[in-house]
Structure formats: C-alpha cells, structure tokens
Amino acid sequence: MGTEPMSGADGVSRRRVLLGVAGSSLMGLSGCIVHGEDSGLEGEIVIDGSNTLLPNSALVAEQFNWENNQVQIPVRGSGTGAGFQQFCRGETDLQNASRDIADDEQDLCDSNDVDWIQLEVVTDGLAVMKHPENDWCDCLTVDELKQLWESDSDIETWQDLDDEWPDEEISFYGRDTASGTFDYFTETINGAVGNIRNDYSGTPDTNAIIRGVRGNRNAIGFGGAGYYYENEDDLDLIAIDDGNGCIYPEPDTIEEGTYTPLSRPMYLYVREQSLEREVVRVFLRYYLDNTQQTARDVGFYAVPDETIDAQHEKLDELFEEYE
C-alpha cells in the first residue's frame, strides 16, 4: 500500500512566482536590462516550447541574466508541439520539450536543414488530482485510469467505475493537444498519442486544470506534479497502482523510478546552427551546471550527475568546431 503524499519542496513557491510573471517580465527579458553584472557577453537566445518545463528554463535564464545583463533571453511557453513547429523552422534557438521529438517534427526539421541535439535537463512526474472532498477515490490502477480517459470510455459517473462510489458525473480536466504532457499521458495510459475522451476540458495552462479540479467535488485532472505541490492546500492526489501498490508522485518515487508509469524525463533541444554564437554556448554550459538545483527550486526533480557529466562531454565535443 502507498503512503500519504508529502509536502512540496521549499522552492515550489518560486515556481508560483515564475508562472505568474512568465507572460510579462520574464518574456520581457528581450527589453532593457538594468540589473546584474555586465560580463561583456551580448546577444539574444530565444526559448519556446513546453509550458511545463518553462519555469525551469525561465529560472535558469533569470539567474544567467544577473551575471550577463546584456544578454536577452525571451522565454515563452507555447506548448511542446507548437514549439517544435517554430524550432524546426529555425525560429528559436532552444526548445523546451516534455516528450521526445516526433517523426513528423523531425521531418520538418530536415526539410528546413535544422540540425538538433537533445539534452535531458529535469525529471518530472505527472500527478492525477482530485477535489479534497473526494474521500472515495484514493488510488487507481493503470487500467482504471485508462477506463476513465480513453476515447471510447463509457465511464460517466464515479459509480460506473466502482459500484460503491457516488453516482455523480465526473468532470475531466487535462492538457490540450499542443502539449507534450498530453502526448505523454495519452500514449502511456491509453496506448496512443491523442487517444482521449472527447468530453474532457483541455487547456494549454496547467493552472486552469488546477482551478477546474479545485472548483468541482467530482472532478479529476492530470498535470505536472509540481503544480499540485504548489496548490496542495486546495487539492488532493490520487495514487497510481502499476502492479506494485499505490504510489504517490513524490521526490523519491519519481527520482528512483518507482512512480510508474507517469514519471518522465524532460528535455532541452538545441538548434545546432545556434552554436555558432558564443552566447548560446556559454548559456548551455550554464544551464547544465545549474539545472539540478533550479529543478528542485521550481518543483521538478534532478537528473543524475552522470547524465549531466555525459551531456557536458557531448557539448564540449560539439563546441570544438566553434571555439
């Protein structure tokens, strides 16, 4: 049996602040910078993609700007899918991604002569959330989760899933089709990307999922675990049983890989052509040096040291061509 979920990390409140300003001041980093240090490094780095990974990249960019205040780094979160469209047209330098690049996206990159590399920068868990007054559903098996969410689901009320549960209609909230979180959840739980019931409320903003679940006693929703932990006073978690008992998405269970199948790596894609610019190379080294700490600060989980070291070596080999 599982244990009760633990509270989030101290840095989660930082995530709330970042999300609140992501659409304004952080995106406004392309404007005039008056704080921090002038290192002599100049230029612009454009980052877009995953809304889920945005807080981590935004915090890295914010810290980098304090040390290099003549560098402009607009960080946006249009979603993994929409971001790859821009990235593969050569419109952005770096792409936040909550899944691997898809075959059709690779084809688009190829058609535009965009070469890329993939860096694993944080580990995340997807949380399945409920209203705090829901005292009947504490744990779901992966099969029950599929029954709830798959496209041909006949589950309309909680009682349809379990005879002892209330005969109350369920409201469903999740990410929309532009989201890598949507792709990961539907493929992992329902067997195919895009396989989902047509009556759920999809949104590009995980905070909208939080509001939906918080406002409806019979709601269920999925999103990044960090978003849950910054709202844990208003929501509850549903543990997931993948055959080894009911497990909650906690730091230990996510980093150790026991929270299955909803733990996942998240990526930063780099357009190789952007490596010609020194500012991009310096920023990438800084990103890898700091992402283990920023991940924890914004409610994610760190990737292993050996992964970071291997990726530094990979970048060093690529950078030799330009330095």
C-alpha positions as CSV (number, residue, x, y, z in Angstrom):
1,M,0.0,0.0,0.0
2,G,1.1,3.6,-0.6
3,T,1.8,6.3,1.9
4,E,0.3,9.7,2.2
5,P,1.9,12.3,-0.2
6,M,4.5,14.5,1.3
7,S,4.6,18.3,1.1
8,G,6.4,20.0,-1.8
9,A,9.9,21.4,-1.7
10,D,10.6,24.8,-0.3
11,G,11.3,26.1,-3.7
12,V,7.8,25.4,-5.1
13,S,6.7,28.9,-4.1
14,R,9.4,30.2,-6.5
15,R,7.6,28.2,-9.2
16,R,4.4,30.1,-8.4
17,V,6.1,33.4,-8.8
18,L,7.7,32.4,-12.0
19,L,4.4,31.2,-13.5
20,G,2.8,34.4,-12.5
21,V,5.3,36.6,-14.3
22,A,6.2,34.3,-17.2
23,G,3.9,36.1,-19.6
24,S,5.2,39.5,-18.7
25,S,8.6,40.3,-17.1
26,L,10.4,37.0,-18.0
27,M,9.2,37.2,-21.6
28,G,10.3,40.9,-21.4
29,L,13.9,39.9,-20.9
30,S,14.3,41.0,-24.5
31,G,13.9,44.5,-23.2
32,C,16.3,46.8,-21.4
33,I,18.3,45.1,-18.6
34,V,19.4,47.4,-15.8
35,H,20.2,44.9,-13.0
36,G,23.0,42.5,-12.5
37,E,26.5,42.4,-14.0
38,D,27.8,43.3,-17.4
39,S,30.2,40.4,-18.2
40,G,30.8,41.7,-21.7
41,L,28.7,38.9,-23.2
42,E,26.0,40.1,-25.6
43,G,23.3,38.6,-27.8
44,E,19.8,37.0,-27.8
45,I,18.7,33.5,-27.1
46,V,15.1,32.6,-28.0
47,I,13.5,29.8,-26.0
48,D,9.9,28.4,-26.5
49,G,8.1,25.1,-26.2
50,S,6.8,23.2,-23.2
51,N,4.7,25.1,-20.8
52,T,5.5,22.5,-18.1
53,L,9.3,22.9,-18.4
54,L,9.0,26.7,-18.8
55,P,9.6,27.5,-15.0
56,N,12.9,25.7,-15.0
57,S,14.3,27.4,-18.2
58,A,12.9,30.7,-17.0
59,L,14.7,30.5,-13.7
60,V,18.0,29.5,-15.4
61,A,17.6,32.4,-17.7
62,E,16.8,34.8,-14.9
63,Q,19.9,33.7,-13.0
64,F,22.1,33.9,-16.1
65,N,20.9,37.4,-16.7
66,W,22.1,38.6,-13.3
67,E,25.6,37.5,-14.3
68,N,25.3,38.6,-18.0
69,N,22.9,41.5,-18.1
70,Q,23.5,42.4,-21.8
71,V,22.1,39.1,-22.9
72,Q,18.4,39.0,-24.0
73,I,16.5,35.7,-23.3
74,P,12.8,35.7,-24.1
75,V,11.3,32.5,-22.6
76,R,7.9,31.5,-23.8
77,G,5.6,28.5,-23.3
78,S,3.5,27.9,-26.3
79,G,3.5,24.1,-25.7
80,T,5.8,21.3,-26.9
81,G,4.0,20.7,-30.2
82,A,3.7,24.4,-31.2
83,G,7.2,25.0,-30.0
84,F,8.6,22.3,-32.2
85,Q,6.9,23.9,-35.2
86,Q,8.9,27.1,-34.6
87,F,12.1,25.3,-33.7
88,C,12.1,23.2,-36.8
89,R,11.5,26.3,-38.9
90,G,14.7,27.8,-37.4
91,E,12.8,30.5,-35.5
92,T,14.0,29.6,-32.0
93,D,17.4,28.6,-30.6
94,L,16.2,26.3,-27.8
95,Q,13.1,24.2,-27.4
96,N,11.7,23.1,-24.1
97,A,10.1,19.7,-24.5
98,S,8.1,17.4,-22.3
99,R,8.5,14.5,-24.7
100,D,10.8,13.2,-27.5
101,I,10.6,14.9,-30.9
102,A,8.1,13.2,-33.1
103,D,8.8,11.7,-36.6
104,D,6.8,14.4,-38.4
105,E,8.7,17.1,-36.4
106,Q,12.0,15.5,-37.4
107,D,10.9,15.6,-41.0
108,L,10.1,19.3,-40.7
109,C,13.5,20.0,-39.2
110,D,15.1,18.0,-42.0
111,S,13.2,19.9,-44.6
112,N,14.5,23.2,-43.1
113,D,18.0,22.0,-42.7
114,V,17.7,22.3,-38.9
115,D,20.1,20.0,-37.0
116,W,19.5,19.5,-33.3
117,I,20.7,17.8,-30.2
118,Q,18.7,16.6,-27.2
119,L,19.6,17.3,-23.6
120,E,17.9,15.7,-20.6
121,V,17.5,18.5,-18.0
122,V,14.9,17.6,-15.4
123,T,12.8,14.7,-14.2
124,D,9.1,15.2,-13.8
125,G,6.1,13.2,-12.6
126,L,2.5,13.6,-13.8
127,A,0.0,13.9,-11.0
128,V,-3.6,12.7,-11.1
129,M,-5.5,15.2,-9.0
130,K,-8.9,15.3,-7.3
131,H,-11.0,17.6,-5.1
132,P,-10.2,17.4,-1.4
133,E,-13.8,16.4,-0.6
134,N,-13.4,13.3,-2.8
135,D,-12.9,10.7,0.0
136,W,-13.7,7.7,-2.0
137,C,-11.0,7.5,-4.7
138,D,-7.6,7.3,-3.1
139,C,-5.9,5.1,-5.7
140,L,-6.4,4.0,-9.2
141,T,-4.8,1.2,-11.2
142,V,-3.4,2.0,-14.6
143,D,-6.2,0.0,-16.1
144,E,-8.8,2.1,-14.2
145,L,-7.1,5.2,-15.3
146,K,-7.4,4.0,-18.9
147,Q,-11.0,3.2,-18.5
148,L,-11.6,6.8,-17.3
149,W,-9.7,8.6,-20.0
150,E,-9.6,6.5,-23.3
151,S,-11.6,7.7,-26.3
152,D,-14.2,5.0,-26.2
153,S,-14.7,5.2,-22.4
154,D,-18.2,4.5,-21.1
155,I,-17.4,5.9,-17.7
156,E,-19.6,8.9,-16.9
157,T,-20.0,8.7,-13.1
158,W,-17.8,7.5,-10.3
159,Q,-20.2,4.7,-9.7
160,D,-19.6,3.5,-13.3
161,L,-16.0,2.7,-12.2
162,D,-16.8,1.3,-8.8
163,D,-20.3,0.3,-7.5
164,E,-19.5,1.7,-4.1
165,W,-18.6,5.1,-5.3
166,P,-21.1,8.0,-5.8
167,D,-23.5,8.2,-8.7
168,E,-22.1,11.6,-9.6
169,E,-21.0,12.7,-13.1
170,I,-17.2,13.1,-13.4
171,S,-15.7,16.3,-14.8
172,F,-12.4,15.7,-16.6
173,Y,-9.5,18.3,-16.9
174,G,-6.2,17.9,-18.7
175,R,-3.7,19.5,-21.1
176,D,-4.6,20.1,-24.7
177,T,-3.3,18.6,-27.9
178,A,-0.4,21.1,-28.3
179,S,1.1,19.8,-25.1
180,G,3.8,17.2,-24.7
181,T,2.2,16.4,-21.4
182,F,-1.0,15.5,-23.3
183,D,1.0,13.3,-25.7
184,Y,2.9,11.5,-22.9
185,F,-0.3,10.9,-20.8
186,T,-2.4,9.6,-23.7
187,E,0.3,7.4,-25.1
188,T,1.4,6.0,-21.7
189,I,-2.1,5.4,-20.3
190,N,-4.3,5.0,-23.3
191,G,-1.9,3.4,-25.7
192,A,-1.6,6.0,-28.4
193,V,-0.9,9.7,-28.7
194,G,-4.2,11.6,-28.9
195,N,-6.4,8.7,-27.6
196,I,-8.6,10.5,-25.1
197,R,-12.3,11.0,-24.4
198,N,-13.9,13.9,-26.3
199,D,-15.7,15.4,-23.4
200,Y,-12.8,16.5,-21.3
201,S,-11.7,20.1,-20.8
202,G,-8.4,20.6,-22.5
203,T,-6.2,23.6,-21.9
204,P,-2.6,24.8,-22.6
205,D,-2.4,26.1,-19.0
206,T,-2.0,23.7,-16.1
207,N,-3.2,26.4,-13.7
208,A,-6.6,26.2,-15.5
209,I,-6.7,22.4,-14.7
210,I,-5.9,23.3,-11.0
211,R,-8.8,25.7,-11.0
212,G,-11.2,23.2,-12.6
213,V,-10.5,20.4,-10.2
214,R,-10.4,22.8,-7.2
215,G,-13.9,24.0,-8.1
216,N,-15.7,20.7,-8.6
217,R,-16.1,17.9,-6.0
218,N,-16.4,15.3,-8.7
219,A,-13.5,16.4,-10.9
220,I,-10.3,14.7,-11.9
221,G,-7.4,16.1,-13.8
222,F,-3.8,15.4,-14.8
223,G,-0.7,17.7,-14.9
224,G,2.8,18.2,-13.7
225,A,3.3,17.2,-10.1
226,G,5.0,20.5,-9.2
227,Y,1.8,22.3,-10.0
228,Y,0.0,20.1,-7.5
229,Y,2.5,20.8,-4.7
230,E,2.1,24.5,-5.1
231,N,-1.7,24.0,-4.7
232,E,-1.8,21.1,-2.2
233,D,-3.9,23.1,0.3
234,D,-6.7,23.1,-2.3
235,L,-6.3,19.7,-4.0
236,D,-5.6,16.0,-3.2
237,L,-3.6,13.4,-5.1
238,I,-4.8,10.1,-6.4
239,A,-2.1,7.4,-6.1
240,I,-1.3,5.1,-9.0
241,D,-1.0,1.3,-8.9
242,D,1.1,-0.1,-11.7
243,G,1.2,-3.5,-10.1
244,N,3.4,-2.7,-7.1
245,G,0.9,-1.0,-4.9
246,C,-0.4,2.6,-4.7
247,I,2.4,5.1,-5.2
248,Y,2.2,8.9,-5.0
249,P,4.4,11.2,-7.1
250,E,7.0,12.2,-4.5
251,P,10.6,13.2,-5.0
252,D,11.9,9.8,-4.0
253,T,9.4,7.8,-6.1
254,I,10.0,10.0,-9.1
255,E,13.8,10.1,-9.0
256,E,14.1,6.4,-8.2
257,G,11.6,5.5,-10.9
258,T,9.1,3.7,-8.7
259,Y,6.2,6.1,-9.6
260,T,5.3,4.3,-12.8
261,P,4.3,4.8,-15.5
262,L,3.9,8.6,-15.0
263,S,7.5,9.6,-14.3
264,R,9.3,11.1,-17.3
265,P,12.5,12.9,-18.4
266,M,12.1,16.4,-19.8
267,Y,14.3,17.8,-22.5
268,L,16.0,20.9,-23.9
269,Y,16.5,20.7,-27.6
270,V,19.3,22.8,-29.1
271,R,19.4,24.0,-32.7
272,E,23.0,23.2,-33.7
273,Q,23.2,26.2,-36.0
274,S,22.8,28.4,-33.0
275,L,26.0,27.0,-31.5
276,E,27.9,29.3,-33.9
277,R,27.1,32.1,-31.4
278,E,29.3,32.3,-28.2
279,V,26.3,33.4,-26.1
280,V,24.4,30.2,-26.8
281,R,27.4,28.0,-26.0
282,V,28.0,29.9,-22.7
283,F,24.4,29.7,-21.7
284,L,24.2,25.9,-22.4
285,R,27.1,25.2,-20.1
286,Y,25.5,27.4,-17.5
287,Y,22.1,25.6,-18.0
288,L,23.7,22.1,-17.4
289,D,25.7,23.4,-14.4
290,N,22.6,24.8,-12.7
291,T,19.6,22.7,-13.7
292,Q,19.9,20.2,-10.9
293,Q,19.4,23.0,-8.4
294,T,16.8,25.0,-10.4
295,A,14.8,21.8,-11.0
296,R,14.4,21.4,-7.2
297,D,13.6,25.1,-6.8
298,V,10.7,25.0,-9.2
299,G,9.2,21.7,-8.1
300,F,10.9,19.3,-10.5
301,Y,13.5,16.6,-9.7
302,A,17.1,16.4,-10.7
303,V,18.6,14.1,-13.3
304,P,21.6,12.0,-12.2
305,D,25.1,13.5,-12.0
306,E,26.4,11.0,-14.6
307,T,23.8,12.2,-17.1
308,I,24.9,15.8,-16.6
309,D,28.5,14.9,-17.0
310,A,27.9,12.9,-20.2
311,Q,26.0,15.8,-21.7
312,H,28.8,18.2,-20.8
313,E,31.2,16.0,-22.7
314,K,28.8,15.9,-25.7
315,L,28.6,19.6,-25.8
316,D,32.4,20.1,-25.4
317,E,32.9,17.9,-28.5
318,L,30.4,19.9,-30.5
319,F,31.8,23.2,-29.3
320,E,35.3,22.4,-30.5
321,E,34.2,23.3,-34.0
322,Y,33.4,26.8,-33.0
323,E,35.9,27.7,-30.3
